[in-house]
Amino acid sequence: MRLGTVRRDGTTQAFRQEDGRTVYLPVPDVGALLAGGDLRLPGEPGPAPAPQDLATPVLRPGKILCAGLNFYDHAEEVGQQIPEHPTIFAKYATALIGPTDPIAMPEESEKIDWEAELTVVIGSPLRHATLDQARAAIAGYTIMNDISVRDWQGRTSEWFQGKNFDRTTPVGPVVVTSDEIDPETGLAIRCTVDGVRHQDSGTDRMIFSAVELVEYLSRFLTLEPGDLVACGTPAGVGLAKKPRRIWLRDGQEVVTEIEGIGELRNVCTPAEDLPAAG
């Protein structure tokens, strides 16, 4: 099953896709669908939405939690030791954009980087979970590109400020339910910029699996339906390119793909050229 959110007539609406059929649901987004607890909510059939009409599946996640240094190959390329515990930071919903929306390139920086990431969507409340309970609480998986403003990220030992620039983080295109895909089998994860592939790895190369991350997070906070957990990025980021680092530039197209889920396709656009959010 695939769950998503579409922009229609000045508002948004959740939809469900299964067996080649699309059903539009009487809730504004996937977050509201998960909060209601009924993925089989009745709706009205219709044509599949166009990619350019898709919004991020969960419009205002209560929590967006992200794992850093969670691929063996990425830790190696940036010269970091394998962490004993997950490295966690947070994002806010103001950073999120849809799967084909423009990436708002901030004028405050010229060191802007890509990071393709598998992202968990939580389906039920969870606290002090076992691994089996964590697995059962995962509604499904989507894609994020954790676009990172590297000079701001490196201003302090905390990464937060480089990860939360407005309208920089594409998410989508849909949530694929966990009965259909299993990241531990090794889903291909890729990122290309203007047709040049920079990241090409598999989700089985994560240090902490998606389920392990959810279990770990539940030890110190309550996870709720619609929360997102981004699972880290593989090798190939611009920061680590040799002999010189490579950064995103205005006008470039970033394509982020994960096998079994789909792709994000976003053009880097000066933030000052975009209409005000709202």
Backbone bond lengths (Angstrom), bond angles and torsions (degrees), N, CA, C in turn:
res aa  C-N    CA-C-N  psi(-1)  N-CA   C-N-CA  omega(-1)  CA-C   N-CA-C  phi
1 M - - - 1.460 - - 1.524 109.67 -
2 R 1.325 115.70 141.77 1.453 122.10 178.36 1.525 108.33 -121.31
3 L 1.321 115.90 132.52 1.457 122.75 -177.90 1.516 108.63 -120.63
4 G 1.331 116.47 138.58 1.444 118.99 -179.47 1.509 112.01 -153.43
5 T 1.323 115.15 178.35 1.462 122.77 179.90 1.513 108.32 -130.81
6 V 1.335 116.62 130.72 1.449 122.52 -177.53 1.521 110.30 -119.14
7 R 1.312 115.84 146.93 1.465 120.97 173.83 1.528 107.66 -88.71
8 R 1.343 115.46 123.66 1.464 120.14 -178.00 1.518 109.61 -141.21
9 D 1.342 116.20 125.03 1.465 121.30 172.46 1.526 112.87 53.10
10 G 1.317 115.99 43.13 1.453 120.06 176.38 1.504 115.63 79.26
11 T 1.332 117.17 6.23 1.457 120.74 177.64 1.528 108.25 -136.96
12 T 1.314 118.08 -168.68 1.460 121.47 178.07 1.521 110.05 -128.73
13 Q 1.325 115.62 158.07 1.460 121.09 -178.70 1.519 109.04 -151.50
14 A 1.318 115.96 137.67 1.464 120.96 175.94 1.520 109.90 -77.43
15 F 1.326 114.87 153.25 1.464 119.99 174.43 1.525 109.53 -140.48
16 R 1.328 114.17 160.97 1.460 122.10 178.06 1.521 107.82 -127.68
17 Q 1.334 116.63 137.24 1.459 121.55 177.42 1.520 109.43 -123.35
18 E 1.312 114.48 131.42 1.458 120.20 -178.26 1.520 108.47 -160.35
19 D 1.341 115.74 134.95 1.468 120.71 178.67 1.528 112.10 54.40
20 G 1.338 115.73 37.95 1.444 120.08 176.77 1.515 115.61 78.11
21 R 1.315 117.81 4.76 1.461 122.15 -178.90 1.524 110.39 -111.35
22 T 1.323 116.13 144.68 1.462 122.70 175.47 1.523 108.86 -113.77
23 V 1.327 115.99 129.35 1.463 122.16 178.70 1.524 108.00 -122.74
24 Y 1.333 116.34 125.97 1.464 121.76 178.58 1.525 109.24 -90.88
25 L 1.339 115.37 133.97 1.463 121.88 -167.43 1.524 111.46 -110.31
26 P 1.327 118.87 153.44 1.473 122.39 -175.54 1.530 113.67 -82.85
27 V 1.325 116.40 44.10 1.464 122.45 176.52 1.522 107.65 -139.07
28 P 1.345 118.70 153.92 1.467 120.02 -171.24 1.514 115.95 -77.40
29 D 1.341 118.39 -19.61 1.465 119.01 -179.07 1.511 109.77 -164.48
30 V 1.334 114.87 175.07 1.466 120.13 -179.47 1.520 111.06 -65.13
31 G 1.321 118.09 -31.74 1.460 120.43 177.19 1.521 111.63 -59.40
32 A 1.329 117.21 -44.53 1.466 120.83 178.51 1.526 110.59 -66.71
33 L 1.326 117.44 -36.61 1.471 120.66 177.64 1.521 110.48 -62.55
34 L 1.324 117.40 -45.56 1.464 120.91 179.74 1.519 111.23 -66.77
35 A 1.324 117.60 -38.48 1.466 120.37 178.80 1.522 111.19 -63.40
36 G 1.332 116.80 -32.07 1.459 120.49 178.43 1.508 113.56 -75.33
37 G 1.333 116.64 -18.83 1.460 120.86 173.36 1.514 115.88 80.81
38 D 1.344 118.99 7.03 1.464 120.73 -176.92 1.523 109.45 -129.14
39 L 1.331 117.50 96.08 1.454 121.02 179.28 1.521 111.78 -70.51
40 R 1.345 117.55 -15.40 1.466 122.61 179.27 1.516 112.39 -95.90
41 L 1.317 116.35 21.32 1.457 121.37 179.13 1.532 110.02 -51.79
42 P 1.347 118.74 131.30 1.470 120.16 179.69 1.522 111.48 -64.11
43 G 1.327 115.57 149.17 1.453 120.72 178.96 1.506 111.07 -155.00
44 E 1.340 115.62 -164.84 1.453 122.04 -177.61 1.523 109.78 -112.00
45 P 1.334 117.99 127.39 1.466 119.45 178.01 1.522 111.55 -67.95
46 G 1.315 115.57 153.62 1.455 120.90 179.06 1.507 110.59 -167.63
47 P 1.342 117.05 179.65 1.466 120.55 178.51 1.522 111.61 -69.90
48 A 1.302 115.85 154.58 1.465 119.84 176.40 1.523 109.82 -61.89
49 P 1.327 118.63 140.75 1.463 120.74 179.95 1.518 111.79 -69.11
50 A 1.314 116.09 150.17 1.464 121.03 174.58 1.523 109.20 -74.14
51 P 1.334 118.49 144.02 1.471 120.47 -178.48 1.524 113.56 -53.33
52 Q 1.326 117.52 -37.47 1.467 120.00 -177.42 1.526 113.16 -71.73
53 D 1.329 117.61 -10.28 1.464 120.76 179.08 1.529 112.70 -95.12
54 L 1.322 117.35 -3.70 1.457 120.51 -176.27 1.525 111.72 -78.50
55 A 1.330 115.08 138.18 1.464 122.49 169.91 1.520 108.51 -99.54
56 T 1.330 116.96 170.49 1.460 118.42 170.86 1.527 107.83 -58.90
57 P 1.340 119.47 137.24 1.468 120.00 -171.02 1.523 114.37 -56.07
58 V 1.342 117.40 -44.91 1.466 121.82 176.87 1.526 106.31 -105.00
59 L 1.326 116.69 113.41 1.466 119.68 -170.95 1.522 112.91 -69.58
60 R 1.313 118.08 -43.42 1.466 122.15 -176.72 1.527 109.09 -133.90
61 P 1.323 117.70 74.34 1.469 118.64 179.41 1.523 111.29 -57.77
62 G 1.328 115.74 140.32 1.460 118.43 176.41 1.511 112.18 -64.32
63 K 1.320 116.42 -35.41 1.460 122.24 177.86 1.525 109.35 -140.85
64 I 1.315 115.94 139.17 1.463 122.49 171.93 1.519 106.05 -124.51
65 L 1.307 117.03 103.95 1.458 124.01 -175.01 1.519 109.06 -109.92
66 C 1.306 116.88 135.50 1.464 121.48 -171.71 1.521 110.37 -129.75
67 A 1.323 115.29 139.07 1.461 121.55 176.87 1.523 109.53 -98.77
68 G 1.324 116.59 130.08 1.454 121.38 174.09 1.519 110.58 -101.32
69 L 1.322 116.68 157.18 1.475 122.13 177.24 1.530 111.80 50.03
70 N 1.331 116.60 51.77 1.464 119.22 -174.92 1.523 113.42 -114.77
71 F 1.333 118.02 13.80 1.462 121.90 169.53 1.522 107.68 -121.52
72 Y 1.329 115.53 136.66 1.463 119.08 -179.92 1.529 111.44 -57.64
73 D 1.349 116.40 -42.14 1.462 118.37 -176.31 1.532 111.79 -70.98
74 H 1.327 117.85 -32.39 1.464 119.94 178.44 1.531 111.21 -71.03
75 A 1.336 117.01 -42.00 1.468 119.49 176.63 1.526 110.66 -58.69
76 E 1.332 115.86 -39.74 1.469 119.76 179.63 1.519 111.23 -66.09
77 E 1.356 117.74 -43.14 1.463 118.80 -174.65 1.527 112.75 -69.16
78 V 1.342 117.52 -26.63 1.466 119.32 178.74 1.523 112.19 -98.78
79 G 1.350 116.63 5.77 1.453 120.93 172.88 1.512 114.89 73.12
80 Q 1.330 117.16 31.99 1.459 121.46 -179.79 1.523 110.80 -108.92
81 Q 1.327 115.75 148.11 1.455 120.33 175.63 1.531 110.26 -70.59
82 I 1.331 115.69 155.04 1.463 120.53 176.34 1.530 108.00 -66.07
83 P 1.317 118.34 123.72 1.469 119.49 -175.79 1.524 112.53 -70.33
84 E 1.316 115.16 146.38 1.468 120.88 176.43 1.524 110.70 -76.70
85 H 1.319 116.39 -33.39 1.458 122.93 178.61 1.528 108.47 -128.82
86 P 1.327 117.85 155.11 1.464 119.45 178.49 1.523 112.07 -59.27
87 T 1.322 114.94 140.26 1.459 122.48 173.71 1.525 107.29 -91.98
88 I 1.324 117.63 117.92 1.467 121.48 -171.16 1.525 110.74 -119.36
89 F 1.331 115.41 134.44 1.464 120.67 169.14 1.527 107.69 -135.56
90 A 1.321 117.03 172.63 1.459 121.16 -175.15 1.518 111.23 -122.34
91 K 1.320 114.53 151.73 1.457 122.61 169.55 1.524 108.62 -117.00
92 Y 1.335 114.78 167.22 1.460 121.37 173.17 1.524 109.54 -118.23
93 A 1.327 114.90 158.56 1.464 120.53 -173.67 1.522 112.87 -63.42
94 T 1.334 118.34 -23.22 1.460 120.76 178.97 1.527 112.16 -66.02
95 A 1.325 117.65 -16.08 1.466 120.83 177.18 1.523 112.19 -81.08
96 L 1.336 118.67 -18.04 1.458 121.91 -169.28 1.519 112.62 -82.47
97 I 1.338 115.13 144.61 1.456 122.91 171.58 1.526 108.40 -135.74
98 G 1.342 115.26 168.60 1.449 120.43 -179.81 1.512 113.36 -78.43
99 P 1.331 116.66 176.35 1.468 121.19 -171.25 1.522 115.57 -69.59
100 T 1.341 118.72 -16.23 1.466 119.69 174.93 1.525 112.04 -125.03
101 D 1.325 118.15 8.99 1.464 121.51 -179.31 1.524 110.67 -70.87
102 P 1.331 117.95 154.38 1.469 120.45 176.27 1.520 112.01 -68.43
103 I 1.322 116.29 140.93 1.459 122.49 171.42 1.524 107.69 -78.51
104 A 1.326 116.96 121.31 1.462 121.42 -178.12 1.526 109.45 -79.35
105 M 1.319 116.17 101.41 1.467 121.52 -176.68 1.529 109.17 -77.33
106 P 1.335 118.23 115.14 1.464 119.73 -175.72 1.518 112.32 -72.51
107 E 1.317 115.51 138.93 1.463 119.57 178.33 1.516 111.83 -70.90
108 E 1.337 117.63 -12.76 1.466 121.61 -178.43 1.524 113.33 -75.27
109 S 1.345 117.60 -6.67 1.465 118.56 -173.99 1.517 111.30 -150.01
110 E 1.330 115.32 152.19 1.461 121.72 170.02 1.533 110.57 -120.93
111 K 1.325 116.98 14.36 1.468 121.42 -178.64 1.528 108.90 -118.81
112 I 1.325 114.83 72.22 1.456 122.10 -173.04 1.525 108.15 -112.97
113 D 1.324 117.00 130.16 1.461 123.68 -165.58 1.528 110.81 -126.52
114 W 1.314 116.06 160.77 1.461 123.51 178.61 1.524 110.45 -103.39
115 E 1.337 117.01 152.27 1.465 122.12 175.93 1.527 108.62 -154.51
116 A 1.320 117.49 97.27 1.460 122.09 177.78 1.528 109.95 -69.69
117 E 1.333 117.04 133.37 1.468 119.94 -175.10 1.533 112.40 -144.20
118 L 1.316 115.36 132.11 1.459 121.23 164.86 1.524 108.59 -68.31
119 T 1.334 116.87 139.33 1.455 120.26 -177.21 1.519 110.84 -132.74
120 V 1.318 114.62 127.40 1.466 122.82 177.25 1.530 109.50 -80.16
121 V 1.324 116.10 141.19 1.465 121.85 170.64 1.526 107.09 -114.42
122 I 1.331 116.06 119.87 1.466 121.49 -177.67 1.530 109.80 -76.48
123 G 1.339 115.61 138.00 1.457 120.56 -176.96 1.505 115.71 -109.87
124 S 1.331 117.61 -17.92 1.467 119.80 -178.70 1.522 109.43 -150.07
125 P 1.343 118.48 154.89 1.467 120.97 -178.18 1.522 111.53 -59.33
126 L 1.326 115.66 145.39 1.460 119.73 -174.54 1.516 109.97 -150.19
127 R 1.329 115.64 131.82 1.472 121.87 175.38 1.517 107.80 -152.43
128 H 1.333 117.04 137.70 1.472 122.79 -179.73 1.530 110.75 52.63
129 A 1.317 116.36 51.93 1.464 120.90 -172.00 1.521 112.20 -85.58
130 T 1.315 115.42 152.22 1.460 121.71 163.12 1.525 107.41 -83.37
131 L 1.324 116.60 170.73 1.451 119.73 177.41 1.528 110.97 -61.35
132 D 1.325 117.47 -40.73 1.470 120.42 178.66 1.521 110.95 -63.86
133 Q 1.315 117.10 -40.18 1.470 120.23 178.46 1.527 110.77 -67.80
134 A 1.331 116.48 -38.34 1.464 119.88 177.61 1.521 110.73 -62.77
135 R 1.317 116.38 -44.19 1.467 120.06 178.96 1.525 110.59 -60.58
136 A 1.326 116.98 -42.84 1.464 121.08 -178.22 1.527 112.16 -67.67
137 A 1.325 117.63 -24.77 1.472 121.50 -177.53 1.526 113.02 -83.98
138 I 1.319 117.77 -7.44 1.464 120.89 -179.88 1.525 108.63 -82.93
139 A 1.335 116.06 115.02 1.461 119.82 177.51 1.525 110.64 -71.23
140 G 1.327 116.29 -40.10 1.453 119.93 -178.73 1.511 111.24 175.66
141 Y 1.332 114.63 -163.22 1.456 121.47 -172.68 1.526 110.41 -134.66
142 T 1.315 115.25 145.61 1.445 122.25 174.52 1.528 108.40 -136.24
143 I 1.338 116.44 -170.63 1.469 122.25 -176.96 1.524 109.09 -118.78
144 M 1.310 116.16 142.11 1.464 122.78 171.13 1.523 108.31 -131.56
145 N 1.328 116.14 145.84 1.462 119.00 163.32 1.519 106.56 -113.49
146 D 1.319 115.08 110.58 1.463 122.16 -176.95 1.527 109.09 -80.20
147 I 1.333 115.73 69.62 1.459 120.72 179.05 1.528 108.80 -54.97
148 S 1.330 115.59 126.11 1.465 121.06 -169.84 1.520 110.90 -120.77
149 V 1.320 115.45 130.78 1.464 122.12 177.32 1.530 105.73 -92.25
150 R 1.328 116.40 95.43 1.461 121.69 -162.93 1.527 113.69 -66.40
151 D 1.342 118.46 -38.60 1.462 117.05 -177.83 1.524 110.94 -68.96
152 W 1.325 117.77 -35.48 1.460 120.31 175.11 1.525 110.73 -72.02
153 Q 1.325 117.27 -36.63 1.462 120.56 177.14 1.526 111.06 -60.02
154 G 1.337 116.64 -36.39 1.452 120.92 -176.45 1.511 115.29 -89.78
155 R 1.333 117.68 4.85 1.463 119.19 -179.41 1.525 112.39 -64.81
156 T 1.334 116.68 -32.31 1.459 122.04 178.56 1.521 108.25 -137.32
157 S 1.315 116.76 178.47 1.461 120.34 176.83 1.526 112.40 -73.51
158 E 1.326 117.65 -14.63 1.465 122.21 176.03 1.529 108.76 -92.83
159 W 1.327 117.51 132.64 1.459 121.72 -173.18 1.530 113.85 -85.54
160 F 1.317 117.38 -8.58 1.464 123.61 -166.56 1.523 113.93 -47.75
161 Q 1.337 117.60 -49.16 1.460 119.71 -170.94 1.523 112.83 -68.80
162 G 1.311 118.02 -24.85 1.458 120.39 177.06 1.508 114.16 -84.32
163 K 1.338 116.71 -3.22 1.460 121.66 -175.74 1.525 113.23 -112.73
164 N 1.334 117.72 2.62 1.464 119.44 -169.82 1.523 114.59 -129.53
165 F 1.319 117.80 20.73 1.454 118.21 174.30 1.538 109.77 -62.31
166 D 1.317 115.84 141.30 1.464 120.96 -177.20 1.530 111.94 -56.85
167 R 1.325 115.10 137.97 1.472 123.93 169.71 1.532 113.51 54.19
168 T 1.331 114.28 46.53 1.467 119.34 -179.98 1.526 113.61 -117.95
169 T 1.333 118.42 -7.89 1.464 120.27 -167.19 1.527 111.48 -118.66
170 P 1.336 118.53 95.85 1.465 119.55 178.44 1.526 111.94 -71.72
171 V 1.339 114.30 141.52 1.469 122.31 178.58 1.523 108.50 -138.31
172 G 1.337 116.58 141.01 1.461 120.92 177.66 1.526 110.09 140.55
173 P 1.335 118.92 -151.66 1.457 125.50 -5.90 1.519 113.29 -74.36
174 V 1.349 115.55 -24.65 1.467 122.14 -179.08 1.516 108.45 -142.94
175 V 1.315 115.30 172.03 1.465 122.75 168.73 1.520 107.20 -101.88
176 V 1.320 116.97 122.13 1.467 121.65 175.13 1.517 107.84 -98.08
177 T 1.322 117.13 124.01 1.463 120.76 -172.79 1.523 111.43 -65.52
178 S 1.319 114.76 152.39 1.462 121.55 -170.76 1.522 113.52 -70.26
179 D 1.322 117.95 -11.14 1.468 119.21 174.58 1.525 111.39 -78.26
180 E 1.334 117.14 -10.02 1.465 120.84 -177.86 1.519 113.75 -102.43
181 I 1.325 118.01 -29.88 1.465 120.23 -179.17 1.524 110.14 -136.16
182 D 1.320 115.06 151.02 1.466 122.01 178.45 1.525 108.58 -134.08
183 P 1.325 117.89 108.65 1.471 120.38 -177.76 1.525 113.61 -58.76
184 E 1.311 117.77 -25.55 1.465 119.60 -177.21 1.519 112.10 -69.74
185 T 1.335 118.02 -14.29 1.464 120.64 175.31 1.517 112.15 -79.36
186 G 1.337 117.02 -14.17 1.454 120.47 177.13 1.513 113.80 98.03
187 L 1.325 117.12 71.59 1.462 121.51 176.00 1.528 108.96 -79.63
188 A 1.310 117.28 135.74 1.465 120.86 177.83 1.526 109.32 -64.92
189 I 1.336 116.54 136.45 1.458 122.82 178.21 1.525 107.79 -130.99
190 R 1.353 116.33 126.55 1.463 120.23 -171.80 1.525 110.21 -140.61
191 C 1.330 115.50 153.87 1.454 122.11 171.24 1.524 108.69 -140.03
192 T 1.332 116.24 129.54 1.453 121.72 175.31 1.527 109.41 -122.26
193 V 1.317 115.88 149.98 1.462 122.52 176.80 1.518 107.13 -126.54
194 D 1.332 115.92 118.24 1.469 121.55 -175.94 1.527 111.34 49.31
195 G 1.330 115.97 42.50 1.454 121.31 175.65 1.506 115.83 83.66
196 V 1.324 118.56 -5.61 1.467 121.99 178.29 1.519 108.56 -95.82
197 R 1.322 116.45 121.00 1.456 120.15 -178.47 1.528 110.23 -80.42
198 H 1.326 115.66 123.68 1.459 121.16 -179.53 1.525 112.05 -108.78
199 Q 1.309 118.15 -33.01 1.464 122.03 179.45 1.527 108.93 -120.24
200 D 1.310 116.83 134.26 1.464 122.17 -178.82 1.519 107.07 -156.05
201 S 1.314 116.51 96.58 1.458 120.52 -172.53 1.525 109.00 -144.78
202 G 1.320 116.43 -161.86 1.456 121.94 179.73 1.516 110.42 -142.85
203 T 1.324 116.27 147.45 1.465 120.54 -176.17 1.527 112.87 -70.40
204 D 1.320 117.80 -9.46 1.465 120.27 174.78 1.529 111.74 -79.58
205 R 1.337 118.09 -1.10 1.459 121.42 -179.96 1.531 111.92 -98.54
206 M 1.323 116.89 10.66 1.460 119.91 177.38 1.525 110.56 -72.32
207 I 1.310 116.53 145.92 1.467 121.63 176.86 1.517 110.07 -70.74
208 F 1.324 116.49 -50.00 1.465 122.63 174.13 1.522 107.34 -111.31
209 S 1.328 116.90 124.43 1.459 120.22 -178.59 1.524 110.59 -67.05
210 A 1.322 116.20 166.89 1.462 120.68 177.65 1.527 110.70 -56.74
211 V 1.311 117.17 -43.71 1.465 120.97 -179.51 1.530 110.45 -65.29
212 E 1.320 117.14 -41.49 1.467 120.17 178.74 1.524 111.54 -63.93
213 L 1.327 117.01 -37.92 1.465 119.65 177.51 1.521 111.28 -64.07
214 V 1.330 116.63 -43.93 1.474 120.13 179.59 1.525 110.25 -63.43
215 E 1.325 116.89 -43.89 1.464 120.33 178.00 1.524 110.74 -60.60
216 Y 1.319 117.41 -43.58 1.463 121.77 -179.00 1.525 110.96 -63.27
217 L 1.309 116.99 -47.95 1.459 120.63 -179.17 1.524 111.66 -60.46
218 S 1.319 116.25 -36.59 1.470 119.97 -178.38 1.523 112.73 -67.24
219 R 1.328 117.74 -13.41 1.465 119.93 178.82 1.524 111.76 -70.57
220 F 1.356 117.27 -26.34 1.466 117.97 -175.68 1.522 114.25 -124.32
221 L 1.338 118.64 -5.35 1.465 119.42 174.54 1.522 109.59 -151.78
222 T 1.317 115.59 162.72 1.459 121.56 178.51 1.514 109.28 -88.40
223 L 1.311 116.62 122.47 1.449 121.92 172.95 1.524 108.60 -87.97
224 E 1.328 116.22 142.66 1.458 121.59 -173.55 1.525 110.10 -130.21
225 P 1.353 117.11 159.13 1.468 119.79 179.75 1.523 111.85 -54.42
226 G 1.329 115.08 132.48 1.461 121.36 -179.27 1.509 114.97 92.86
227 D 1.335 118.76 -12.36 1.459 120.49 174.42 1.533 109.64 -62.62
228 L 1.322 115.70 146.91 1.461 121.95 178.19 1.521 110.15 -111.96
229 V 1.334 115.32 141.06 1.464 121.70 175.10 1.523 107.32 -129.01
230 A 1.327 116.28 104.93 1.463 121.75 177.60 1.523 109.01 -82.20
231 C 1.333 116.28 134.49 1.467 121.28 -165.25 1.517 114.93 -99.33
232 G 1.335 118.44 12.60 1.456 119.71 177.67 1.518 112.48 94.61
233 T 1.325 115.23 166.60 1.466 121.35 -173.69 1.522 111.35 -117.87
234 P 1.339 117.16 149.25 1.463 120.12 176.19 1.525 112.40 -83.04
235 A 1.312 115.78 -177.17 1.463 121.87 178.85 1.522 110.84 -62.53
236 G 1.347 114.63 156.94 1.448 120.65 175.45 1.507 114.68 114.71
237 V 1.332 117.68 9.45 1.461 120.04 179.56 1.529 110.09 -71.74
238 G 1.338 115.16 156.11 1.457 120.00 -178.11 1.510 113.44 -62.35
239 L 1.336 116.76 -32.84 1.462 122.49 -179.69 1.523 112.32 -56.30
240 A 1.338 116.58 -32.15 1.461 120.69 -172.79 1.524 113.59 -100.29
241 K 1.322 117.75 2.24 1.460 119.65 -177.86 1.528 110.98 -65.51
242 K 1.330 116.26 142.39 1.452 122.56 179.62 1.524 108.70 -129.33
243 P 1.328 119.06 143.07 1.470 127.60 13.09 1.525 114.80 -81.74
244 R 1.359 118.50 -5.70 1.457 118.88 177.94 1.520 108.88 -140.55
245 R 1.290 114.85 154.02 1.455 120.28 176.45 1.525 110.58 -70.02
246 I 1.322 115.83 152.89 1.460 121.88 179.70 1.517 108.41 -123.57
247 W 1.338 116.72 134.66 1.463 121.00 -179.44 1.522 110.14 -121.94
248 L 1.320 115.55 156.00 1.457 120.95 176.28 1.524 110.62 -68.09
249 R 1.337 114.70 149.31 1.457 121.63 179.70 1.537 109.59 -129.13
250 D 1.320 115.22 155.44 1.457 120.77 177.92 1.529 110.43 -54.58
251 G 1.325 115.62 137.45 1.455 120.99 177.72 1.508 114.99 91.52
252 Q 1.330 118.73 -14.54 1.460 120.54 179.89 1.524 110.92 -75.33
253 E 1.323 115.43 147.96 1.466 121.25 177.14 1.519 109.53 -103.38
254 V 1.329 115.92 126.93 1.456 122.99 178.54 1.519 108.18 -105.60
255 V 1.328 116.75 122.89 1.464 122.00 178.75 1.525 108.40 -115.94
256 T 1.314 116.04 123.39 1.460 122.97 -176.40 1.520 107.65 -118.61
257 E 1.326 117.60 124.19 1.462 121.33 -174.09 1.528 110.89 -128.50
258 I 1.323 116.01 140.97 1.463 121.43 167.32 1.520 107.76 -133.61
259 E 1.314 114.92 129.21 1.446 122.28 -178.47 1.533 110.92 -53.78
260 G 1.316 116.29 132.29 1.456 121.53 176.80 1.515 114.44 85.53
261 I 1.332 117.72 -9.22 1.463 120.70 179.87 1.522 110.97 -113.10
262 G 1.320 118.40 -49.53 1.448 121.26 -179.43 1.509 111.28 137.26
263 E 1.328 116.35 -146.80 1.455 119.81 -176.58 1.521 111.40 -145.12
264 L 1.324 114.00 154.25 1.451 123.90 166.79 1.517 106.93 -104.90
265 R 1.327 116.78 142.25 1.470 120.51 -179.14 1.526 107.00 -139.11
266 N 1.335 116.36 103.52 1.468 121.47 -169.85 1.520 110.97 -131.12
267 V 1.319 116.53 138.74 1.456 122.76 179.67 1.528 109.56 -102.03
268 C 1.315 116.36 132.25 1.465 122.02 178.08 1.530 109.10 -72.28
269 T 1.334 116.28 122.08 1.469 122.19 -172.37 1.515 109.03 -133.53
270 P 1.331 119.27 132.89 1.469 119.38 178.53 1.525 110.98 -54.15
271 A 1.315 116.55 131.07 1.463 120.51 -177.29 1.520 111.76 -57.04
272 E 1.331 117.16 -34.49 1.464 119.88 -177.11 1.529 111.97 -70.93
273 D 1.346 117.81 -15.49 1.461 121.60 178.55 1.521 112.71 -88.31
274 L 1.326 117.72 -7.09 1.461 121.27 -177.23 1.524 110.23 -94.92
275 P 1.339 117.57 148.99 1.449 120.08 175.69 1.514 111.02 -64.95
276 A 1.320 116.01 156.52 1.456 120.33 179.07 1.522 109.96 -59.48
277 A 1.328 116.20 143.52 1.456 120.92 177.46 1.518 109.82 -67.09
278 G 1.362 114.73 152.94 1.453 118.65 177.78 1.499 112.09 139.76
